Amino acid sequence: MYPDDDVRHLRPALTRRDVLVRAANGFGSIALASLLPSAQAAQRVNPLAPKVPHFAPKAKSVIFLFMVGAPSHIDTFDPKPALEKYDGQPLPPSYGTIISQFTKGDTPLLKSPWQFKKYGQCGREVSSLFPHLAQRVDDLCFVRSFYTESTVHAPAMYQVNTGRILMGYPSMGSWITYGLGSESENLPAYVVMPQPEGTPEGGTPCWGAGFLPAVYQGTVFRSGPKPIVNLRPPDGVTPERQRRTLDFLQGMNEMDTLDSDTEMAARISSYELAFRMQSHAPEAVDISKESAATRSLYGLDQKPTAEFGTRCLLARRLVERGVRFVQIYSGGGPVSIQWDAHKDLVANHEKMCGMTDLPIAGLLSDLKQRGLLDSTLVIWGAEFGRLPMSQGGNGRDHNPHGFTMWFAGGGVKPGSVVGETDEMGLRGVGNRYHMRDFHATILQLLGLDQNRLWFLHNGRNEKLTDFGGNVIQEMLA
């Protein structure tokens, strides 16, 4: 960080000039080093050390619940009575021709198979798909007019996660940990928990660091009792022996590190984090000491909800210990375990909601009763929504033109609704919100100015929000 402009940035990778200087002066450097054994090596730094935000934040951490394949907004949180009236009829010509990935806009409208009711003091409507989450509606802020720019899963996932429809850009979690670091010295700053059956269509670029240093990419946790791969040292390797080995490697690295090479110093520090994780991470991911009441709250005592509930419980334990960004994917791998309801909408959504409704409600309740919800921003969303027209008579195709995400805690206005879609639920109307606005608002809640969080790449000051988004002021408490 430069003190004069307060921006987050690191020195680029080793330059050709550095290589030429080393080649030209190599023997001289060796001679000098022999005369000056305490010659300056790069000061060891922790790239994930906490950094001061640009302004006072409302949230300190994020839990992003990503519903792979895209739930139908008009069957979950955005009721459309007009679909009841016009069920089975064609979309009115005034809407134009709507071409999605598999349909051409000529299929009939399909009403929601589920009933909506008003819940909570705020009176927000939720479908019968979410009986447990409906009880937490007073904590939720619904934004009903988001849009993305692709009808294809992977590009839309990239846009939600990185701000662009092409792969190779840093994910939101990477930008946030780059800007803020982590409050935990012993755990990753950014944790990703995919569906056990497989990753989403977008794959690892959804949580990659792109052109940011690799230390800011998401660390994948697996499902099961050992979520961190290769955490335990090999048999026969004691902590003392491993410490000596690490110290030796650190010494070798520092002998060959320029005094200004902060990136190499950051890489050296990553080894230290890995070593500390071996002592501290097992406790963080051990849910066996959680009470029976807590385990039941997340649905760990029921087969349909046990797996997703475990990941939600781990998310709470991680943010409780200072992890900055946790992303949990519901769905991945085979289509049968995604929200991608091209056919049999009822069976698909009832299965996926049955796996996630109770755990998500439990997560919100647990965060709130522990005093963590105010400082934790919880996000629920996907890459797009579904069309109001049918596909194959009982399914819905992709709809990037208008869909719902909801937020809780972390400085958002509880019990509120922002934005709307038209009477059929096809497009956002009035104030429509792009992913640039989505990201700008999240950065704002975390105390980061979107225009001061940048990284010099290929001669351009790159930002998460590209040329800029608008903070959704109506969301803010």
Stockholm file with secondary structure:
# STOCKHOLM 1.0

chainA/1-477         MYPDDDVRHLRPALTRRDVLVRAANGFGSIALASLLPSAQAAQRVNPLAPKVPHFAPKAKSVIFLFMVGAPSHIDTFDPKPALEKYDGQPLPPSYGTIISQFTKGDTPLLKSPWQFKKYGQCGREVSSLFPHLAQRVDDLCFVRSFYTESTVHAPAMYQVNTGRILMGYPSMGSWITYGLGSESENLPAYVVMPQPEGTPEGGTPCWGAGFLPAVYQGTVFRSGPKPIVNLRPPDGVTPERQRRTLDFLQGMNEMDTLDSDTEMAARISSYELAFRMQSHAPEAVDISKESAATRSLYGLDQKPTAEFGTRCLLARRLVERGVRFVQIYSGGGPVSIQWDAHKDLVANHEKMCGMTDLPIAGLLSDLKQRGLLDSTLVIWGAEFGRLPMSQGGNGRDHNPHGFTMWFAGGGVKPGSVVGETDEMGLRGVGNRYHMRDFHATILQLLGLDQNRLWFLHNGRNEKLTDFGGNVIQEMLA
#=GR chainA/1-477 SS CCTTTCCCCCCCSCCHHHHHHHHHHHHHHHHHHHHCTTCCCCCCCCTTSCCCCSSCCSCSEEEEEEETTCCCGGGTTCCCHHHHHTTTSCCCGGGCCCCCSSCCSCSCBCCCSSCEEEETTTTEEEETTCTTGGGGGGGEEEEEEECCSCSSHHHHHHHHHHSSSSSSSCCHHHHHHHHHCCSCSSSCSEEEECCTTCCCTTCGGGGCCTTSCGGGSCEECCSSSCCSTTCSCCTTCCHHHHHHHHHHHHHHHHHTCCTTCHHHHHHHHHHHHHHHHHHHHHHHTCCTTSCHHHHHHTTTTSHHHHHHHHHHHHHHHHHHTTCCEEEEEECCSSGGGSSCCSSCHHHHHHHHHHHHHHHHHHHHHHHHHTTCGGGEEEEEECSCEECSBCBTTTBCCEECSSEEEEEESTTBCTTEEECEECTTSSSEESSCBCHHHHHHHHHHHTTCCTTTCCEEETTEEECTTTTCCCCCGGGBC
#=GC SS_cons         CCTTTCCCCCCCSCCHHHHHHHHHHHHHHHHHHHHCTTCCCCCCCCTTSCCCCSSCCSCSEEEEEEETTCCCGGGTTCCCHHHHHTTTSCCCGGGCCCCCSSCCSCSCBCCCSSCEEEETTTTEEEETTCTTGGGGGGGEEEEEEECCSCSSHHHHHHHHHHSSSSSSSCCHHHHHHHHHCCSCSSSCSEEEECCTTCCCTTCGGGGCCTTSCGGGSCEECCSSSCCSTTCSCCTTCCHHHHHHHHHHHHHHHHHTCCTTCHHHHHHHHHHHHHHHHHHHHHHHTCCTTSCHHHHHHTTTTSHHHHHHHHHHHHHHHHHHTTCCEEEEEECCSSGGGSSCCSSCHHHHHHHHHHHHHHHHHHHHHHHHHTTCGGGEEEEEECSCEECSBCBTTTBCCEECSSEEEEEESTTBCTTEEECEECTTSSSEESSCBCHHHHHHHHHHHTTCCTTTCCEEETTEEECTTTTCCCCCGGGBC
//
